[in-house]
């Protein structure tokens, strides 16, 4: 379905789009450090907005993955100091936890997808997908000809399910999103040319090795992860491994470990029965001081402040 054809059906469904998100004022709350706290409808994992407001958004971040699909007119999104001009039909993905700002035109409309990825976090192979989703993705037909149409169609199906009265809509949305991640991941693996001048069966062997490494990291983030040992376990020198790991994930090995531990800590901080020290240790940080320092660098607030904001937010929606 093209962006133009899709937009023709929107006027017929605007009432449904607004009705489904009638709790907008309670569902999106910004707190002092620019953190946005997202309340999902009916305790689901995805919130989809139809947005035709001319207002932009100051720098903010949230733990949800955000996907922006303009329908009419452009949308400017600034992430990591780079501004992306997102046109109708483009697909722009903002990584979870990234500070970003948005400038909207005087008129226009777009769909905004916000998704909690924790349901995927323990699935084999998702570690590699998370490394791809750690940097902004601007998916256009020109830049991603092999997957653009499929990904766009998946998002349209997700939107249709969300605004339907289908009792299995949430399950369907999760299934569709998993399919989208597979397409993005597969496209990434075979477009970065990590293993040039190598037979196909050997390329697959290398991809399998790095998939196993990402799964290992996800299973052992709380342990001391040694670069030399992990490189050796898949038959690489640490120098060769480091180069390929950076190409595969966009991170150095140490930076990626820190990134994953912060993400795990965000999830654990939502469990009030765990102390801040327990959260830090379970997330793999060697000490509470290291945990506090690294978390504040990444999120611009301490772990305690992060927990308190989430606690206040959750209490407010149940009051």
Backbone bond lengths (Angstrom), bond angles and torsions (degrees), N, CA, C in turn:
res aa  C-N    CA-C-N  psi(-1)  N-CA   C-N-CA  omega(-1)  CA-C   N-CA-C  phi
1 X - - - 1.462 - - 1.512 109.33 -
2 X 1.293 118.37 126.67 1.458 120.99 -178.44 1.511 109.71 -79.20
3 X 1.344 115.55 163.45 1.460 119.61 179.31 1.516 110.49 -63.44
4 X 1.343 117.87 -37.85 1.459 120.82 -178.46 1.524 110.57 -65.85
5 X 1.336 116.68 -46.50 1.461 120.56 -179.99 1.523 110.46 -63.54
6 X 1.327 116.99 -39.49 1.455 120.79 -179.41 1.522 110.70 -62.92
7 X 1.328 117.01 -39.89 1.458 120.28 -176.40 1.517 111.70 -66.18
8 X 1.333 118.66 -25.17 1.457 120.99 -177.48 1.525 111.99 -67.02
9 X 1.322 117.94 -24.12 1.461 120.78 -178.56 1.511 112.78 -91.02
10 X 1.315 116.98 -7.38 1.466 119.47 -171.98 1.518 111.64 -69.20
11 X 1.351 117.76 -41.72 1.458 119.54 -177.06 1.525 111.62 -59.73
12 X 1.329 116.90 -29.34 1.459 120.98 -179.70 1.525 111.83 -72.66
13 X 1.319 116.87 -21.52 1.464 120.17 -170.96 1.520 113.70 -116.61
14 X 1.341 117.93 5.68 1.465 118.93 -175.27 1.518 112.21 -56.64
15 X 1.326 116.92 -39.60 1.465 119.08 -179.33 1.518 110.69 -60.35
16 X 1.338 117.40 -41.08 1.459 120.91 178.07 1.516 111.11 -65.40
17 X 1.345 116.79 -39.53 1.463 120.71 -179.57 1.526 110.39 -61.96
18 X 1.339 116.55 -44.73 1.460 119.90 -178.80 1.527 111.41 -71.16
19 X 1.332 116.28 -38.12 1.468 120.50 -177.29 1.530 111.00 -63.30
20 X 1.315 116.16 -39.63 1.465 120.01 -177.70 1.521 112.09 -66.20
21 X 1.335 117.23 -25.09 1.469 121.18 -178.92 1.530 110.84 -118.82
22 X 1.313 116.05 40.13 1.459 120.35 -178.73 1.528 112.50 -67.12
23 X 1.320 116.41 -13.66 1.466 121.16 179.37 1.520 111.92 -93.67
24 X 1.324 118.14 25.96 1.461 121.87 -171.71 1.525 113.17 -53.32
25 X 1.337 117.04 -42.06 1.461 119.21 -175.81 1.523 111.86 -63.92
26 X 1.327 117.59 -31.02 1.456 120.66 -179.95 1.518 111.81 -90.92
27 X 1.327 116.99 -15.17 1.462 120.00 -173.18 1.523 113.34 -89.99
28 X 1.328 117.86 -19.74 1.468 120.20 -179.74 1.523 108.19 -128.43
29 X 1.321 115.92 112.80 1.457 121.38 -177.52 1.523 108.98 -129.97
30 X 1.335 116.46 127.88 1.458 121.73 175.05 1.516 109.00 -98.69
31 X 1.345 115.77 134.39 1.462 120.56 177.95 1.524 109.12 -111.18
32 X 1.323 116.08 178.59 1.456 122.33 -165.60 1.510 118.09 -51.81
33 X 1.315 119.43 -36.24 1.462 120.83 -174.70 1.516 113.03 -92.94
34 X 1.331 117.68 13.48 1.450 120.75 -177.87 1.512 112.88 88.43
35 X 1.318 116.62 6.23 1.467 119.50 178.93 1.525 109.67 -78.81
36 X 1.318 116.28 132.15 1.455 120.93 173.96 1.516 108.63 -102.39
37 X 1.304 116.54 129.02 1.453 122.63 179.42 1.522 108.07 -101.72
38 X 1.321 116.59 119.40 1.460 122.08 -173.33 1.523 110.60 -101.07
39 X 1.308 116.50 125.34 1.450 121.45 174.21 1.519 108.28 -100.24
40 X 1.320 116.71 121.00 1.459 120.40 -179.12 1.521 110.82 -87.45
41 X 1.297 115.66 144.90 1.461 121.90 -178.07 1.524 110.49 -67.59
42 X 1.318 116.44 129.71 1.474 122.78 176.22 1.540 111.69 54.37
43 X 1.330 117.35 36.49 1.467 121.86 178.50 1.525 112.44 58.03
44 X 1.318 117.35 29.29 1.456 121.57 176.58 1.525 109.47 -81.07
45 X 1.333 116.95 -176.75 1.463 121.61 179.99 1.520 112.62 -106.34
46 X 1.332 117.36 -1.57 1.464 120.60 -176.54 1.519 110.41 -136.97
47 X 1.314 115.54 139.40 1.467 122.57 172.52 1.526 106.58 -124.81
48 X 1.333 118.04 129.20 1.457 121.92 179.17 1.525 108.62 -121.29
49 X 1.331 115.24 124.47 1.462 121.33 -178.54 1.528 110.38 -107.94
50 X 1.320 115.68 143.40 1.453 120.81 162.09 1.514 105.76 -99.67
51 X 1.317 117.39 118.48 1.463 122.29 -172.37 1.521 109.05 -121.56
52 X 1.350 116.42 116.99 1.461 120.05 174.65 1.524 111.29 -123.39
53 X 1.341 115.16 25.48 1.460 120.75 -179.93 1.519 110.92 -81.78
54 X 1.331 118.09 144.69 1.471 120.69 177.26 1.526 112.83 -81.46
55 X 1.316 117.12 -2.28 1.468 121.26 -175.75 1.525 111.36 -82.08
56 X 1.337 115.67 142.76 1.452 121.02 173.66 1.522 110.36 -94.69
57 X 1.330 115.29 -171.79 1.458 120.83 -179.71 1.521 108.95 -131.44
58 X 1.323 115.27 131.00 1.463 121.03 175.56 1.534 109.28 -65.90
59 X 1.355 117.85 166.41 1.470 119.48 179.99 1.526 111.84 -52.26
60 X 1.330 115.63 128.32 1.458 121.72 -178.44 1.528 108.09 -155.15
61 X 1.319 116.45 168.59 1.459 121.10 176.86 1.524 108.94 -148.14
62 X 1.310 114.72 161.18 1.457 120.51 177.53 1.524 108.01 -153.36
63 X 1.305 116.42 160.54 1.463 120.52 -177.73 1.522 112.07 -77.22
64 X 1.329 117.20 -9.46 1.462 120.95 179.89 1.520 111.51 -81.61
65 X 1.320 116.59 149.24 1.458 122.35 166.48 1.523 107.15 -73.35
66 X 1.334 117.24 135.79 1.463 120.68 179.73 1.526 109.90 -117.44
67 X 1.329 115.70 132.67 1.468 121.82 176.21 1.522 107.70 -122.56
68 X 1.324 116.13 126.03 1.466 122.23 -177.24 1.527 108.72 -114.11
69 X 1.330 115.70 127.13 1.467 120.85 179.75 1.532 108.37 -129.74
70 X 1.336 118.17 95.07 1.472 119.55 176.77 1.530 111.39 -63.34
71 X 1.318 115.57 142.33 1.460 121.77 177.09 1.529 109.83 -109.03
72 X 1.337 116.07 -46.46 1.453 121.67 177.26 1.523 108.36 -127.93
73 X 1.315 116.32 123.64 1.455 124.56 178.41 1.546 110.97 73.06
74 X 1.304 114.80 170.31 1.458 122.33 -172.45 1.525 111.80 -84.29
75 X 1.326 115.45 177.53 1.466 124.11 175.58 1.528 105.43 -152.16
76 X 1.326 119.07 128.10 1.463 121.58 177.98 1.523 109.58 -101.43
77 X 1.325 115.84 125.99 1.467 121.53 -178.49 1.525 108.22 -122.87
78 X 1.317 117.07 125.84 1.462 121.85 178.52 1.526 109.27 -108.19
79 X 1.328 116.28 120.98 1.461 123.07 179.84 1.521 107.80 -134.65
80 X 1.334 116.73 133.35 1.465 121.65 176.54 1.531 111.42 53.78
81 X 1.346 116.45 36.49 1.459 121.07 176.32 1.518 115.28 80.94
82 X 1.325 117.62 -0.96 1.467 121.91 179.50 1.526 109.39 -111.22
83 X 1.337 116.59 133.98 1.458 120.99 178.34 1.523 109.83 -100.93
84 X 1.317 115.04 130.20 1.464 122.38 -179.51 1.523 108.58 -111.24
85 X 1.318 116.42 126.80 1.460 122.42 178.14 1.528 106.85 -93.04
86 X 1.306 115.54 104.74 1.460 121.27 -171.92 1.526 108.92 -99.00
87 X 1.315 116.22 119.02 1.450 122.92 -174.88 1.529 111.53 -97.57
88 X 1.342 117.32 163.36 1.478 119.75 177.94 1.521 111.23 -53.63
89 X 1.320 115.76 132.48 1.460 121.20 -177.98 1.511 113.93 90.62
90 X 1.347 118.25 -18.74 1.465 120.61 175.29 1.526 109.35 -69.85
91 X 1.316 115.03 159.66 1.466 122.40 176.68 1.517 107.13 -124.56
92 X 1.312 116.94 119.91 1.468 119.82 -179.03 1.516 109.58 -120.53
93 X 1.331 116.29 126.54 1.457 121.73 -177.11 1.529 109.93 -112.13
94 X 1.332 115.71 121.37 1.464 122.69 177.59 1.525 107.97 -97.72
95 X 1.336 118.08 124.80 1.468 119.84 -178.59 1.524 112.40 -63.02
96 X 1.314 117.91 149.99 1.469 120.47 174.50 1.524 110.01 -58.97
97 X 1.322 115.58 137.98 1.453 120.48 174.36 1.514 115.83 80.64
98 X 1.340 119.05 0.53 1.456 121.30 -178.83 1.528 111.03 -88.72
99 X 1.333 115.41 131.52 1.458 120.58 174.63 1.522 108.60 -67.07
100 X 1.319 117.22 127.67 1.459 120.40 -179.53 1.530 109.64 -148.90
101 X 1.322 115.37 155.51 1.459 121.42 177.07 1.517 108.59 -130.74
102 X 1.325 115.66 160.61 1.461 120.78 -173.95 1.530 109.65 -136.16
103 X 1.328 115.67 136.97 1.465 122.46 172.52 1.520 107.55 -117.29
104 X 1.329 116.33 126.62 1.455 121.38 -178.67 1.527 110.19 -106.52
105 X 1.336 117.71 151.36 1.458 120.65 175.26 1.523 111.06 -75.49
106 X 1.323 116.67 174.35 1.470 120.80 -178.65 1.516 111.82 -65.93
107 X 1.315 116.94 -25.40 1.454 120.67 175.81 1.520 108.33 -146.85
108 X 1.319 116.24 156.52 1.458 119.48 -179.16 1.512 110.67 147.75
109 X 1.321 116.62 175.43 1.462 121.06 178.73 1.515 109.27 -151.46
110 X 1.318 115.49 156.37 1.465 120.99 179.87 1.528 108.43 -161.42
111 X 1.326 114.59 159.91 1.458 120.39 173.10 1.524 108.20 -103.06
112 X 1.324 115.49 137.59 1.462 122.86 178.97 1.526 107.85 -118.21
113 X 1.326 116.14 121.51 1.461 122.36 177.95 1.526 108.07 -105.54
114 X 1.317 117.70 126.50 1.460 122.43 174.79 1.525 107.64 -120.39
115 X 1.333 116.72 125.06 1.473 119.89 -173.96 1.519 111.84 -134.05
116 X 1.301 115.21 133.16 1.461 122.79 171.18 1.532 106.91 -84.79
117 X 1.327 116.98 119.89 1.463 120.86 -174.04 1.527 113.85 -90.95
118 X 1.319 118.11 5.72 1.466 119.44 -174.71 1.531 112.14 -62.46
119 X 1.344 117.72 -26.76 1.462 119.49 178.77 1.521 111.82 -65.67
120 X 1.330 116.91 -22.64 1.464 121.09 -178.91 1.523 112.95 -94.67
121 X 1.326 117.05 -12.06 1.461 120.47 -165.29 1.522 114.50 -64.74
122 X 1.335 118.31 -21.34 1.458 120.02 -178.15 1.531 112.62 -105.49
123 X 1.323 115.84 9.64 1.462 119.76 -179.17 1.530 109.69 -83.63
124 X 1.323 116.04 133.78 1.465 121.25 179.50 1.529 109.96 -55.30
125 X 1.327 115.93 128.91 1.451 121.42 177.12 1.512 114.19 93.92
126 X 1.361 117.47 -13.34 1.460 117.67 -176.47 1.521 112.73 -72.50
127 X 1.328 117.30 -19.72 1.461 119.55 176.66 1.519 111.64 -56.32
128 X 1.337 116.50 -40.95 1.455 119.94 178.18 1.510 112.31 -66.56
129 X 1.328 117.01 -34.87 1.463 120.52 177.33 1.520 110.34 -67.06
130 X 1.335 116.70 -40.55 1.465 119.98 -179.52 1.518 111.72 -60.90
131 X 1.323 116.97 -34.83 1.464 119.10 178.57 1.520 111.10 -66.98
132 X 1.334 117.36 -33.74 1.468 121.00 176.91 1.525 110.23 -70.35
133 X 1.331 116.51 -39.83 1.458 121.58 -177.87 1.523 112.65 -78.18
134 X 1.313 117.92 1.51 1.465 121.43 179.87 1.521 112.27 -80.50
135 X 1.324 118.03 -10.49 1.465 122.28 176.95 1.528 108.60 -125.82
136 X 1.331 118.43 153.96 1.472 120.03 -178.17 1.526 111.85 -60.33
137 X 1.320 116.07 144.18 1.460 122.20 176.04 1.523 108.55 -123.22
138 X 1.333 116.35 124.04 1.464 121.65 176.35 1.522 106.52 -112.61
139 X 1.320 115.32 98.21 1.460 121.39 -173.19 1.525 109.43 -94.42
140 X 1.331 115.65 113.94 1.456 121.95 175.95 1.525 108.27 -123.36
141 X 1.320 115.63 164.60 1.466 118.50 178.69 1.530 110.64 -63.88
142 X 1.335 117.11 -35.86 1.464 120.50 -178.10 1.523 112.07 -69.30
143 X 1.342 116.61 -40.44 1.463 120.49 -175.36 1.524 112.82 -86.35
144 X 1.325 117.34 -26.21 1.471 121.22 -177.80 1.528 109.69 -130.02
145 X 1.334 117.87 59.29 1.472 119.94 -174.42 1.525 113.75 -61.48
146 X 1.329 117.43 -28.60 1.459 120.25 -176.10 1.514 114.40 -75.01
147 X 1.339 117.71 -23.29 1.466 119.62 -175.18 1.525 113.83 -127.71
148 X 1.332 117.29 -9.71 1.473 118.89 -172.62 1.525 112.71 -53.47
149 X 1.333 116.70 -54.54 1.465 119.71 -176.25 1.527 112.03 -58.95
150 X 1.330 116.43 -41.42 1.468 120.07 -179.73 1.519 111.66 -65.52
151 X 1.335 116.77 -44.17 1.462 120.24 -179.06 1.527 110.37 -65.94
152 X 1.336 116.67 -42.09 1.463 119.68 178.87 1.530 111.05 -61.68
153 X 1.318 115.94 -44.24 1.460 120.26 178.47 1.522 111.84 -60.98
154 X 1.324 116.60 -40.41 1.467 120.51 178.90 1.520 110.21 -61.26
155 X 1.332 117.08 -43.59 1.463 120.26 -179.98 1.529 111.49 -64.87
156 X 1.329 117.02 -38.51 1.466 119.98 175.85 1.534 109.97 -62.18
157 X 1.329 116.70 -42.57 1.473 119.85 178.82 1.530 111.22 -64.65
158 X 1.344 116.28 -41.05 1.462 119.99 177.05 1.524 110.35 -59.97
159 X 1.323 116.39 -44.94 1.458 120.94 179.25 1.526 110.83 -61.09
160 X 1.323 116.40 -45.88 1.465 119.67 -179.02 1.526 111.80 -62.46
161 X 1.325 116.60 -40.36 1.463 120.11 177.26 1.523 111.29 -63.76
162 X 1.322 116.01 -42.10 1.463 120.81 -176.44 1.528 111.34 -61.40
163 X 1.333 115.95 -41.98 1.458 119.67 -176.49 1.530 112.80 -91.54
164 X 1.329 116.46 7.31 1.460 120.74 176.99 1.522 109.63 -90.35
165 X 1.313 115.59 176.27 1.473 120.36 176.03 1.527 110.88 -104.73
166 X 1.312 116.71 19.72 1.457 122.31 179.99 1.530 109.91 -67.59
167 X 1.330 117.55 124.36 1.465 119.83 -176.98 1.527 112.50 -68.35
168 X 1.334 117.49 -16.43 1.453 120.69 178.47 1.531 111.76 -103.40
169 X 1.329 116.41 21.19 1.461 120.67 -175.26 1.532 112.00 -59.16
170 X 1.329 116.96 -43.53 1.464 119.44 -176.90 1.524 111.24 -63.80
171 X 1.323 116.69 -42.63 1.463 120.38 178.04 1.520 110.38 -63.69
172 X 1.319 116.10 -40.56 1.460 120.40 178.86 1.522 110.89 -64.15
173 X 1.333 117.18 -41.40 1.465 121.39 179.85 1.529 110.66 -63.18
174 X 1.330 117.23 -43.69 1.466 120.38 178.56 1.528 110.99 -62.82
175 X 1.322 116.77 -39.77 1.457 120.78 178.32 1.525 111.10 -64.18
176 X 1.331 116.20 -43.97 1.465 120.52 178.97 1.524 111.13 -64.01
177 X 1.328 115.94 -41.20 1.459 119.17 -179.91 1.524 111.13 -65.12
178 X 1.322 117.04 -39.21 1.462 120.12 176.56 1.524 110.19 -59.46
179 X 1.332 116.74 -42.38 1.457 120.31 177.81 1.515 112.15 -62.89
180 X 1.337 116.66 -38.41 1.459 120.71 177.50 1.530 110.92 -63.65
181 X 1.335 116.79 -42.35 1.461 120.26 179.36 1.535 111.11 -63.31
182 X 1.320 116.41 -39.16 1.467 119.93 178.64 1.528 110.12 -61.34
183 X 1.318 117.44 -43.48 1.462 120.83 -179.83 1.528 111.37 -65.50
184 X 1.334 116.86 -43.37 1.459 120.11 178.82 1.524 110.75 -65.18
185 X 1.339 116.55 -43.16 1.457 120.43 179.92 1.514 112.72 -64.31
186 X 1.322 116.80 -45.44 1.467 121.00 179.91 1.515 110.80 -63.12
187 X 1.334 116.34 -42.21 1.462 120.06 178.55 1.523 110.92 -61.29
188 X 1.329 115.91 -41.14 1.469 120.41 179.91 1.521 111.39 -63.10
189 X 1.310 116.42 -47.03 1.463 120.37 -176.27 1.517 112.46 -60.21
190 X 1.318 116.44 -38.38 1.453 119.10 -173.71 1.528 113.55 -101.70
191 X 1.343 115.88 10.16 1.464 118.65 175.92 1.516 113.10 -112.91
192 X 1.344 117.25 -20.18 1.465 118.83 -178.06 1.513 112.53 -83.27
193 X 1.332 116.82 -8.41 1.476 120.88 175.68 1.525 111.04 54.11
194 X 1.330 115.41 51.20 1.457 120.49 179.79 1.522 112.13 -64.14
195 X 1.304 115.43 -33.80 1.460 119.74 -171.83 1.534 110.51 -125.20
196 X 1.344 117.21 68.51 1.463 119.96 -178.43 1.531 111.48 -67.88
197 X 1.317 114.95 159.33 1.475 121.65 176.84 1.526 112.09 55.95
198 X 1.313 115.21 36.74 1.460 119.63 -179.05 1.530 108.78 -130.95
199 X 1.316 116.04 141.67 1.458 119.79 -179.98 1.532 110.58 -62.27
200 X 1.328 114.96 153.74 1.459 120.34 -174.88 1.521 111.69 -57.45
201 X 1.334 117.64 -43.74 1.464 119.20 -177.94 1.525 111.15 -63.26
202 X 1.349 116.68 -32.41 1.457 120.86 179.26 1.532 110.62 -74.05
203 X 1.332 116.55 -37.83 1.464 119.78 175.74 1.530 110.19 -59.51
204 X 1.328 115.55 -43.79 1.469 119.20 179.72 1.522 110.67 -62.63
205 X 1.312 116.21 -38.65 1.463 120.27 178.36 1.526 110.74 -60.28
206 X 1.337 116.55 -42.82 1.462 120.57 179.32 1.526 111.30 -67.22
207 X 1.328 116.55 -42.09 1.465 119.98 178.05 1.521 109.95 -60.42
208 X 1.320 117.05 -43.57 1.464 120.82 177.97 1.526 111.31 -60.20
209 X 1.331 116.06 -38.41 1.462 119.55 179.39 1.525 111.30 -63.63
210 X 1.318 116.70 -44.01 1.463 118.75 -178.84 1.529 111.21 -72.73
211 X 1.313 117.93 -31.57 1.462 120.10 173.92 1.524 110.20 -62.18
212 X 1.335 115.84 -41.09 1.467 119.64 179.05 1.527 111.03 -66.45
213 X 1.335 116.62 -34.99 1.470 120.20 177.74 1.523 110.11 -64.41
214 X 1.343 117.18 -45.00 1.458 119.96 -179.14 1.528 110.99 -64.15
215 X 1.327 116.54 -39.34 1.468 120.06 176.90 1.527 110.76 -65.37
216 X 1.325 116.03 -38.41 1.463 120.02 179.38 1.530 110.10 -63.54
217 X 1.325 116.20 -43.98 1.463 119.90 178.95 1.521 109.97 -60.67
218 X 1.330 117.41 -43.48 1.464 120.57 -179.80 1.525 112.22 -63.95
219 X 1.333 116.67 -29.84 1.465 120.33 -179.24 1.525 112.67 -86.99
220 X 1.339 116.81 -20.43 1.473 120.17 -172.73 1.523 113.10 -128.10
221 X 1.332 117.66 25.34 1.463 120.76 -179.17 1.530 111.99 -60.41
222 X 1.351 116.98 -24.20 1.466 119.80 -178.59 1.533 112.89 -80.32
223 X 1.344 115.96 -9.72 1.458 120.83 -179.17 1.531 110.74 -94.34
224 X 1.301 115.95 169.89 1.464 120.40 173.33 1.530 107.70 -77.75
225 X 1.321 116.13 114.16 1.463 121.43 -176.25 1.521 109.36 -99.93
226 X 1.316 115.58 117.39 1.453 121.69 -174.62 1.527 110.17 -102.17
227 X 1.315 116.23 124.22 1.458 121.90 -177.92 1.520 111.46 -57.62
228 X 1.320 117.97 -47.32 1.462 121.49 -178.41 1.529 111.51 -59.33
229 X 1.342 115.76 -44.22 1.468 119.55 -177.10 1.527 111.45 -66.67
230 X 1.337 116.83 -42.58 1.470 119.63 -178.54 1.520 110.62 -68.65
231 X 1.335 117.30 -40.97 1.466 120.04 177.40 1.520 110.35 -61.18
232 X 1.329 116.29 -44.18 1.457 121.13 -178.89 1.529 111.51 -64.61
233 X 1.344 116.49 -33.96 1.462 120.12 -176.27 1.527 112.73 -64.48
234 X 1.341 117.27 -23.71 1.470 119.58 177.74 1.531 111.56 -111.76
235 X 1.333 115.46 14.04 1.456 119.93 171.06 1.510 116.14 82.94
236 X 1.360 118.70 24.68 1.456 122.02 179.22 1.529 110.45 -115.94
237 X 1.312 116.38 152.59 1.466 119.27 166.49 1.522 107.40 -72.64
238 X 1.323 116.32 158.54 1.473 118.22 -177.05 1.526 111.43 -65.22
239 X 1.329 117.52 -28.08 1.461 120.73 -178.91 1.528 110.34 -72.95
240 X 1.320 116.19 -44.63 1.460 120.66 178.02 1.526 110.30 -66.05
241 X 1.336 116.24 -43.47 1.453 121.50 178.53 1.528 110.53 -60.55
242 X 1.328 117.45 -46.57 1.468 121.50 -177.75 1.523 111.23 -59.67
243 X 1.332 116.68 -41.87 1.463 120.38 -179.62 1.526 110.59 -64.72
244 X 1.335 116.51 -46.02 1.457 120.20 -178.63 1.533 111.43 -70.08
245 X 1.323 117.25 -36.22 1.461 120.90 179.17 1.529 110.17 -62.99
246 X 1.329 116.81 -42.61 1.471 120.97 178.45 1.525 110.02 -63.16
247 X 1.307 117.04 -39.99 1.454 120.87 179.64 1.529 110.74 -69.57
248 X 1.313 116.35 -36.77 1.470 122.35 -177.49 1.527 111.42 -71.66
249 X 1.342 116.74 -40.41 1.460 120.71 -172.17 1.524 114.60 -110.07
250 X 1.334 117.89 -21.18 1.456 120.38 -172.37 1.516 112.88 83.55
251 X 1.325 117.53 0.69 1.458 123.64 -179.64 1.521 109.74 -121.72
252 X 1.334 116.23 154.01 1.455 118.65 163.24 1.523 107.09 -70.84
253 X 1.322 116.75 163.38 1.461 120.45 -178.90 1.528 110.64 -58.09
254 X 1.324 117.86 -48.96 1.472 121.29 -177.37 1.524 111.43 -64.86
255 X 1.337 116.96 -40.94 1.467 120.37 -179.14 1.524 110.92 -65.08
256 X 1.325 116.82 -35.90 1.464 119.19 -179.78 1.529 110.61 -70.24
257 X 1.312 116.95 -39.75 1.469 120.12 177.75 1.530 109.23 -59.25
258 X 1.330 116.98 -44.32 1.465 120.60 178.79 1.521 110.85 -63.17
259 X 1.325 116.68 -44.14 1.462 121.24 178.70 1.528 111.03 -57.06
260 X 1.338 117.10 -46.75 1.466 119.88 -178.53 1.533 111.21 -66.65
261 X 1.318 117.28 -39.44 1.460 119.83 -179.15 1.527 111.21 -65.12
262 X 1.319 117.15 -38.38 1.465 119.78 176.62 1.523 110.12 -63.67
263 X 1.334 117.40 -41.73 1.453 120.79 179.16 1.528 111.45 -63.02
264 X 1.334 115.79 -41.75 1.468 119.64 177.36 1.522 110.18 -63.89
265 X 1.320 116.74 -41.22 1.467 120.82 -179.96 1.527 110.92 -61.18
266 X 1.329 117.61 -38.83 1.461 120.68 177.74 1.529 110.31 -57.49
267 X 1.327 116.23 -43.92 1.467 120.29 179.89 1.531 110.85 -65.98
268 X 1.336 116.17 -44.31 1.460 119.84 -176.71 1.526 112.39 -68.40
269 X 1.332 116.95 -29.59 1.461 120.20 -179.58 1.524 112.08 -67.02
270 X 1.320 117.30 -14.88 1.457 120.69 176.88 1.529 111.67 -81.72
271 X 1.338 116.99 -3.44 1.463 121.19 178.34 1.531 109.12 -100.20
272 X 1.314 117.77 101.54 1.475 120.45 -173.78 1.521 113.65 -63.62
273 X 1.328 117.58 -20.27 1.466 119.11 -178.35 1.531 112.65 -73.20
274 X 1.333 117.29 -13.99 1.467 121.04 179.21 1.529 110.29 -95.31
275 X 1.327 116.33 133.50 1.462 119.46 174.81 1.520 109.14 -74.28
276 X 1.331 116.65 165.41 1.464 120.87 178.77 1.527 110.30 -60.44
277 X 1.315 116.33 -39.25 1.469 119.95 178.38 1.521 110.71 -63.69
278 X 1.328 117.01 -43.76 1.463 120.41 178.97 1.530 111.08 -62.68
279 X 1.326 116.77 -39.34 1.464 120.16 178.09 1.523 110.31 -61.35
280 X 1.336 116.16 -47.90 1.463 119.87 -179.43 1.512 112.61 -59.46
281 X 1.322 116.49 -44.47 1.465 120.13 -178.83 1.528 111.29 -69.55
282 X 1.314 117.67 -41.16 1.458 120.41 179.65 1.527 112.31 -68.32
283 X 1.341 116.27 -24.73 1.463 120.11 177.19 1.528 111.98 -84.25
284 X 1.343 116.47 -6.32 1.453 119.44 175.05 1.511 116.24 101.31
285 X 1.328 117.79 5.82 1.465 120.05 178.71 1.531 109.59 -79.99
286 X 1.333 117.58 138.65 1.465 120.29 -173.66 1.526 114.40 -71.99
287 X 1.344 117.08 -21.21 1.466 119.57 -178.58 1.522 108.71 -154.92
288 X 1.335 115.95 161.12 1.456 120.27 179.59 1.520 110.69 -66.95
289 X 1.336 117.61 -34.00 1.469 119.89 179.39 1.531 110.86 -66.16
290 X 1.337 116.11 -41.57 1.465 119.73 177.03 1.519 110.39 -63.98
291 X 1.317 116.33 -42.74 1.469 121.26 179.19 1.525 110.78 -59.16
292 X 1.330 116.78 -49.61 1.458 120.35 -179.38 1.531 111.88 -60.81
293 X 1.335 115.85 -43.14 1.468 120.23 -177.05 1.524 111.23 -66.56
294 X 1.333 116.30 -49.06 1.469 120.33 -176.46 1.531 110.73 -67.72
295 X 1.321 116.80 -41.61 1.468 120.15 -178.65 1.530 109.98 -64.39
296 X 1.318 117.18 -42.06 1.466 119.08 -179.26 1.526 111.07 -67.12
297 X 1.328 117.25 -36.37 1.467 119.68 176.06 1.525 111.08 -62.01
298 X 1.329 115.97 -38.40 1.464 120.12 -176.43 1.522 112.76 -80.09
299 X 1.347 117.33 -37.62 1.464 120.21 -170.99 1.524 113.93 -114.17
300 X 1.319 117.86 -3.06 1.468 122.16 179.79 1.531 112.25 62.89
301 X 1.327 115.96 25.22 1.455 121.10 172.82 1.522 107.30 -158.60
302 X 1.318 116.79 157.31 1.458 119.68 179.71 1.527 109.70 -77.01
303 X 1.322 118.10 163.33 1.469 119.69 175.26 1.530 112.73 -56.07
304 X 1.322 116.79 -39.31 1.474 120.31 179.42 1.520 111.06 -63.92
305 X 1.333 116.60 -42.45 1.468 120.41 179.18 1.525 110.56 -65.50
306 X 1.323 116.30 -40.15 1.463 120.94 178.94 1.527 110.20 -60.84
307 X 1.331 116.31 -45.99 1.468 120.47 -179.88 1.521 110.85 -64.18
308 X 1.320 117.43 -43.60 1.454 121.00 -177.29 1.523 111.55 -62.06
309 X 1.339 116.13 -41.23 1.468 119.49 179.66 1.523 110.76 -63.82
310 X 1.332 116.49 -42.89 1.461 119.90 178.52 1.518 111.49 -65.96
311 X 1.330 116.71 -37.15 1.462 120.98 179.56 1.526 110.30 -65.36
312 X 1.345 116.81 -45.42 1.469 121.06 179.58 1.521 110.28 -61.82
313 X 1.352 115.53 -42.41 1.470 120.92 -178.73 1.528 111.06 -63.23
314 X 1.327 116.22 -48.64 1.466 120.18 -178.14 1.527 110.97 -64.69
315 X 1.356 116.93 -37.76 1.450 119.81 178.71 1.530 110.69 -64.80
316 X 1.348 116.31 -37.35 1.459 120.42 -176.15 1.522 111.56 -67.11
317 X 1.339 117.50 -35.48 1.463 118.83 -176.49 1.525 112.03 -78.66
318 X 1.334 116.45 -14.68 1.466 119.29 178.18 1.528 111.67 -101.48
319 X 1.348 115.74 -1.72 1.466 118.32 -177.54 1.530 111.55 -83.69
